[in-house]
Amino acid sequence: MRNQLSIPVTALALLALAACGTESGSGSGAGGDGDGSVTTDLPLTGVHWSVDSVTVDGKKSAAPDGAHVEITSKGRAQGNYGCNHFGADVKVDGDTITVGPGEMTEMGCAKDIQGFEDALRAAFSGKLKAKIVDEKLTLTTEKGDSIALTSEAPAPLVGTKWTVNSLLSGETASSLPPGTEKNAHLTFGKDGSVRGSLGCNTFTSTAKISGSTITFDRLATTRKVCTGTAMTLESHLLKVLDGKVTYKLHHRGLSLTAADGKGLAATAAPAK
């Protein structure tokens, strides 16, 4: 398992943005240009492909929430291996995808997620054969390993359960404190309510959404005694969910940033 590392928010955002479908008053898509436009007989580009599983040497591993791949019309693949974001140049010719060398962030990941990331990164490289049946995509390597994916529509801000997966501070993003993964989440209601978990205590409040901002009223929380990494996470989130924050919605990812630069990044669970 790698050490927990911080990464530039600008690099994280560049890799995380979808090729289509952003929502906020100030958000805009971003993506690198590859070697020219993509030509393909399959509807691969402009789609958010959620990773379901990876099969290597006959062993199938289920994907963690948030693992996905997007292929732009300009020859670029970008997404998330399950913890770290990545980007790579691709060429698509008919039903063949050729994935070139790429780059990825270096956040520390839980051991089980790290193992999945290694498997997905190895499988999503070189020449892959693509097959689409209904909304399911299968990518198969030359040696027979495969990646199973499902196309997914953008997640709306309201009504979606957003699970916190990283913390923002100024120009850097970092992974959650060890042992707190998937514990913190929030959901905005149509009635203006917001409720969720800070990783230890649960909370309820109201929130006003206007343009690119969300203004939280005072949070009402349970009163569990939190210690260690749970307290570290909760303290950070309490500072973020206090008053006005700027939000950006990128397909199935959400970021909230307070005026002092503290923030969070969250993801919507795959609709499986």
Residue pairs with C-beta under 8 A, 6 or more apart in sequence:
1 108
1 109
1 110
1 111
1 114
2 106
2 107
2 108
2 109
2 114
3 108
4 107
4 108
4 174
4 175
4 178
5 106
5 107
5 108
5 174
5 175
6 169
6 172
6 173
6 174
7 105
7 106
7 107
7 172
7 173
7 174
8 171
8 172
8 173
9 168
9 170
9 171
9 172
9 173
10 171
11 105
12 85
12 105
12 166
12 173
12 265
13 30
13 255
14 30
14 31
14 32
14 87
15 78
15 79
15 85
15 86
15 87
15 103
15 104
15 105
16 78
16 80
16 85
16 250
16 253
16 265
17 29
17 30
17 31
17 78
17 250
18 29
18 48
18 70
18 154
18 250
18 251
18 253
19 29
19 31
19 45
19 46
19 70
19 71
19 72
19 73
19 78
20 29
20 46
20 251
21 48
21 154
21 250
21 251
22 28
22 29
22 248
22 249
22 250
22 251
23 154
23 157
23 249
24 212
24 246
24 247
24 248
24 249
25 211
25 212
25 213
26 212
26 246
26 248
27 212
27 248
27 249
27 250
29 250
31 72
31 74
31 76
31 78
31 87
32 74
32 76
32 78
32 87
32 89
33 74
33 75
33 76
34 72
34 74
34 75
34 76
34 89
34 90
34 91
35 75
35 89
35 91
36 74
36 75
37 73
37 74
37 75
38 44
38 45
38 71
38 72
38 73
38 74
38 75
38 90
38 91
38 92
39 92
39 93
40 92
40 93
40 94
40 95
41 94
41 95
42 92
42 94
42 95
42 130
42 132
43 132
44 71
44 92
44 97
44 130
44 132
44 137
45 71
45 72
45 73
45 92
46 70
46 71
46 72
46 73
47 70
47 71
47 151
48 68
48 70
48 151
48 152
48 153
48 154
48 251
48 252
49 68
49 69
49 70
49 71
49 79
49 137
49 149
49 150
49 151
49 152
50 63
50 67
50 68
50 149
50 150
50 151
50 152
50 252
50 270
50 272
51 63
51 67
51 68
51 69
51 82
51 120
51 147
51 148
51 149
52 62
52 63
52 148
52 149
52 150
52 270
52 272
53 60
53 61
53 62
53 63
53 147
53 148
54 60
54 61
54 63
54 116
54 119
54 120
54 123
54 145
54 146
54 147
54 148
55 61
55 145
55 146
55 147
55 148
56 119
56 122
56 123
56 145
57 145
61 115
61 116
61 119
63 82
63 116
63 120
64 82
64 83
64 113
64 116
65 163
65 182
65 267
65 269
65 270
66 80
66 82
66 83
66 165
66 252
66 253
66 267
67 79
67 80
67 81
67 82
67 116
67 120
68 79
68 80
68 149
68 152
68 252
69 77
69 78
69 79
69 124
69 149
70 77
70 78
70 79
70 251
71 77
71 90
71 92
71 97
72 78
75 89
75 90
75 91
75 92
76 87
76 88
76 89
76 90
77 86
77 87
77 88
77 89
77 90
77 99
77 102
77 124
78 85
78 86
78 87
78 88
79 85
79 86
80 86
80 267
81 104
81 116
81 117
81 120
81 121
82 109
82 113
82 116
82 117
82 120
83 107
83 109
83 110
83 113
83 114
83 117
83 165
83 175
84 104
84 105
84 106
84 107
84 109
84 117
85 104
85 105
86 102
86 103
86 104
86 105
86 121
87 102
87 103
87 104
88 99
88 100
88 101
88 102
88 103
88 125
89 99
89 100
89 101
89 102
90 97
90 98
90 99
90 100
91 97
91 98
91 100
92 98
95 129
95 130
95 131
96 127
96 128
96 129
96 130
97 127
97 128
97 129
97 130
97 139
98 126
98 127
98 128
99 124
99 125
99 126
99 128
104 121
107 166
107 173
107 174
107 175
108 175
109 117
109 175
110 178
110 181
113 181
120 147
122 145
123 139
123 141
123 145
123 146
123 147
124 139
124 147
126 141
126 142
127 141
127 142
128 139
128 140
128 141
128 147
129 139
129 140
130 137
130 138
130 139
131 137
131 138
131 140
132 138
135 150
135 151
136 148
136 149
136 150
136 151
137 148
137 149
137 150
137 151
138 146
138 147
138 148
138 149
139 146
139 147
139 149
140 146
150 270
150 272
152 252
152 270
152 271
153 271
154 249
154 251
154 252
155 249
155 251
155 252
155 268
157 188
157 209
157 247
157 249
157 254
158 188
158 189
158 190
158 209
159 187
159 188
159 189
159 190
160 187
160 188
160 268
161 185
161 186
161 187
161 196
161 268
161 269
162 185
162 186
162 187
162 196
162 254
162 266
162 267
162 268
163 182
163 184
163 185
163 266
163 267
163 268
163 269
164 176
164 184
164 185
164 186
164 199
164 237
164 264
164 265
164 266
165 175
165 176
165 181
165 265
165 266
165 267
166 173
166 174
166 175
166 176
166 264
166 265
167 173
167 174
167 175
167 176
167 233
167 236
167 262
167 263
167 264
167 265
168 255
168 257
168 261
168 262
168 263
168 264
168 265
169 261
169 262
169 263
170 261
171 261
173 265
176 184
176 233
177 229
177 230
177 232
177 233
178 229
179 228
179 229
179 230
180 199
180 229
180 230
180 232
180 233
183 197
183 199
183 200
183 230
183 233
184 196
184 197
184 198
184 199
184 233
184 237
184 264
185 196
185 197
185 266
186 194
186 195
186 196
186 197
186 241
186 266
187 194
187 195
187 196
188 194
188 207
188 209
189 195
192 206
192 207
192 208
193 204
193 205
193 206
193 207
194 204
194 205
194 206
194 207
194 216
195 202
195 203
195 204
195 205
196 202
196 203
197 203
198 221
198 233
198 234
198 237
198 238
199 226
199 230
199 233
199 234
199 237
200 224
200 226
200 230
200 231
200 233
200 234
201 221
201 222
201 223
201 224
201 226
201 234
202 221
202 222
203 219
203 220
203 221
203 222
203 241
204 219
204 220
205 216
205 217
205 218
205 219
205 220
205 241
206 216
206 217
207 214
207 215
207 216
207 217
208 214
208 215
209 247
212 246
212 247
212 248
213 244
213 245
213 246
213 247
214 244
214 245
214 247
214 256
215 243
215 244
215 245
216 241
216 242
216 243
216 244
216 245
219 238
219 241
219 242
226 234
236 262
236 264
237 264
239 258
239 260
239 262
240 256
240 257
240 258
240 262
240 263
240 264
241 256
242 258
243 258
243 259
244 258
244 259
245 256
245 257
245 258
245 259
245 263
246 256
246 257
247 254
247 255
247 256
247 257
248 254
248 255
252 267
252 268
252 270
253 265
253 266
253 267
253 268
254 265
254 266
254 267
254 268
255 263
255 264
255 265
255 266
256 263
256 264
256 266
257 263
